[in-house]
Amino acid sequence: MESEVVQQRKEHTSQATQERLTYCAEAHKLLDAFADAARQVIRIQERQIRAVALGEPDISRFDVLMHYALEGKQKAKYAYLEHLEEHHCS
């Protein structure tokens, strides 16, 4: 049998977990934007790797694309984190 203290601790932990996982619509939107930006970085990396594997001579064209994709990912990440900090919705 669990002691009352253990049971209360479990209930508190469960409640705290549920509160932390509560996202507002804006947080979902920002998280989706971050995920999209991260996927864009991965797509560019995949194209770059494919170009290298195929021996294409001008792989430097990916440098600018990667720069902008990483910049977009950073902006999306910090927009999401700032929202969470400001609104405490997660």
Contacts in CASP RR format, 6 or more apart in sequence:
PFRMAT RR
TARGET T0000
AUTHOR 0000-0000-0000
METHOD contacts of the structure
MODEL  1
MESEVVQQRKEHTSQATQERLTYCAEAHKLLDAFADAARQVIRIQERQIR
AVALGEPDISRFDVLMHYALEGKQKAKYAYLEHLEEHHCS
2 10 0 8 1.000
20 90 0 8 1.000
21 90 0 8 1.000
22 89 0 8 1.000
22 90 0 8 1.000
23 31 0 8 1.000
23 89 0 8 1.000
23 90 0 8 1.000
24 87 0 8 1.000
24 89 0 8 1.000
26 83 0 8 1.000
26 87 0 8 1.000
26 89 0 8 1.000
27 80 0 8 1.000
27 83 0 8 1.000
27 84 0 8 1.000
27 87 0 8 1.000
27 89 0 8 1.000
27 90 0 8 1.000
30 76 0 8 1.000
30 79 0 8 1.000
30 80 0 8 1.000
30 83 0 8 1.000
31 80 0 8 1.000
33 76 0 8 1.000
33 79 0 8 1.000
33 80 0 8 1.000
34 73 0 8 1.000
34 76 0 8 1.000
34 77 0 8 1.000
34 79 0 8 1.000
34 80 0 8 1.000
36 76 0 8 1.000
37 69 0 8 1.000
37 72 0 8 1.000
37 73 0 8 1.000
37 75 0 8 1.000
37 76 0 8 1.000
37 77 0 8 1.000
38 73 0 8 1.000
38 76 0 8 1.000
40 69 0 8 1.000
40 73 0 8 1.000
41 66 0 8 1.000
41 69 0 8 1.000
41 70 0 8 1.000
41 73 0 8 1.000
44 62 0 8 1.000
44 65 0 8 1.000
44 66 0 8 1.000
44 69 0 8 1.000
45 66 0 8 1.000
47 62 0 8 1.000
48 59 0 8 1.000
48 62 0 8 1.000
48 66 0 8 1.000
51 59 0 8 1.000
51 62 0 8 1.000
52 59 0 8 1.000
83 89 0 8 1.000
84 90 0 8 1.000
END
